[in-house]
């Protein structure tokens, strides 16, 4: 069954609970076999469905479903090079987590959710946001495995394998990078992603950031002895 068919079937169901069950089952069975574009098509209505259910019945189970949908949709926007669309979803997920009480029952759930948010921010190279999320995850960690995962992710941010321009951690950069990446996506979406595309991307990114008064040095400039393709 393809994405279009399952979405049409979900639309014809009477209740949000039935729609949630159908889409969740389909995603559970096919998640690993679907492209990011297909997952975005499925997760977009799922976010709206889980939000409505949560607003009608704000309990642990419904907020958990809403959180998972938000984070998964954000993750696939990032994988599809549309990270600017992920940012508001991750911000909303963090807001929801902050609103939940710090109880023993919520600790592991909060840890795992903050960790997943941190992973998304890491994929986007939003290091300050990722660091904050991983620190929150570590705060709520209840098992040694969770603590080790959080500490490893924080260490990876503090000691990256490649050098990067520290301007990427500045408020000035972070306040415009979503808009810059949206413009980059539109400018380069027709170009093939063959060997050497990264240099075209970095050049265009540098030019756009300069329009906002930000001088940015690419990974190639920061790591002159590293071969990129």
N, C-alpha and C positions, 0 to 999 in steps of 0.2 A: 504494500500500500504506500502511495507516495504522499508527499507533504500536502499537496493541494486537496487530495481526497480526505485525509484525516482532518484537515481544517474545516472542510465543508461538512463533514459528519459532526464535528464539535458544534458548529453554528446551528445545526438542526436540533440539538439537544435542548431540553426544556430548562434545566437548572445549571447553575454554575458548578455545583458539586459534580454533576455528571460530566460536564465539560472538563473539569479538572482531572477526574479519574481517567477519562479517555486519553487526554493529551499526556498525562503523566505516565500511563502504561506504555503508550507508543514511544515516548522518549526513553523510558527505561529499557525498552527492548532494542532501540535503534540508535541510541546516542553515539555509539562508537562508529557507526556507519554513515552518519550524516555530515554533510559539509556545513561550515559555519553559516552560510547563507540560508540553508534549510532550517538550521537550529534557530536562527534569528526569526524566521517566519513563524515557527512554532512557539518560541518563548515570548514573543511580543504579546500575543493575546493571553498567554498564560500569566504574565505579570498583571494584566488588567483583571483577570478572573480571580487570582489569588488575593489581589488587593481588595476587591469587592467582598470576597468571603471574609477576609480579615476585618474589614470595617464593620461588617454585620455581626461578627462574632470574634472579638479580639482575645483569643486564647493562645496558649503556647503552640498548639498544632497549626493553627491558621497563620500565625505570624511566621512560623518556621517555613511553611510552604511559600509564603510571599517572599521571604528572604532568599530562599534557594532560587526562585524564579528571577529575582532582581540580579543576583550575583552571576547566575549562569548566562543571563542575557548580556550582562556587562562583559563577561569573559569572551563571549562569541563576537561581540562588536569589536573588541580588541583584536581578536584573531583575524577578523575581516578588515583590519586596518581602519576602523572607524571608532577609535578610542574616545573621541570627543563625545560620542553618544553614550559611552560607558560611564563617564564621570558623574552625571546626575543620578544614575542608578546606584552607584557605589555610595554617594553622599547620602541618598535616601536610606540605604541599608544601614549605614552607620548611625543615622538618626534614630532609626527603629531600635537598634541594639542599645543605644544610650538610654532609651526610654524604658527599657525592661529592667526590672529589679535585680539587684545583685544577690541572688539567692544561691544556695548550694546546688539546687536543682538546675539552675540556669548556667552554671559556671562552664561546664564542658561545651554546651551549645554555643555560648558566647565566644569561647576560645576558638572553636572550629570556624565560626562565622567570621570573626575578625581575621583569622588566618587566611581564609579564602579571599577576603577583601584585600588583604595585604599582597597576596599572590597576583591579583588583578592589577593592583597599582604597580607592582614590580614589572609585570609584562608591559605596562605603559611607560616604564621608566619614570614614574612619579615617586621618586625616592623618599621625600619627606612624608608623603601620605602613607607609603608602604611601611616606613619605619614606625609611624604612629600606630598603624593597624597591628603590626607584629608585636609591638610593645603591649598593646591592649590584650592581644591573644595570650601573651606570656603571663600577664597579670591574672588571667582567668584559668590558666593551665592547671589541670588537676592530676595529670599523669606525667611520668618521666619522659615518655615518648613525645607528648605534646610540648613539653618544656624544651626538649632537645631540638625539635623541629623549629620552634620559634627562635631559639638561640642561633641555630644554623642560618636561618633566613636573615636575622639581624646582622650576623657576622658577614654574610654575603653582601649586604648593603654597605657595611662599614669598610669592607676590604674587597672591593670589586676586582675582577681579574683584568679588566681594561680600565685605563684612565678615562675620565670624562670631564667636560668643562663644568666647573663648580657653579656656573651661572644657572645650570639646570635645577639647582636647589633653591634659587632665589624666588622671592615673591613676584618679582617683575616677570620672570620667565613663566612661572606656573600660572600666572593670571591670564596669559595670552596663548599658551601652547595649544589649548583645545581648538581655538579659532585658527591658529596657524596650521594645525594638522588637518582641520576640515578643508582649508584652502588647498593644502598639499594634495589631499585625496582627490579633489576636483581637478586640479591641474595635471596630475600624473596618472589618473585612473585609466587612460587609454594606452599607456606605455607598457610594453612587455616587461615582466620581471625577470630579465635574463641576467647573465653575469655582468657585473659592472653597474647595475641599477642603483646600488647603494650610493655611488658617487653622485649620480644625477639627483637622487633624493636629498642627500646632504647639502648639495649646492643650492637646490631650490629652498630648502629649509633655512639655510643661512641667509639667503636673500630676503625671505619673508620676515624672519625675525628682525633683520636690520630695519625693516619698515616700522617696527615697533620700538626702535631704539635699542635693540639688544644685539650685542656682538657675541656670536656663538662659534665655538671651535668644534669641528666635527670629530668623531672618533679617529678618523684618519690623521688629522692634525695632532690630536692628543696622543696618538700611538704610532709614531712614524716608523717604527721597526716591525709593525704588525702588517701582515698581508690581508687585505680585504678583497672580496669579489662581489 
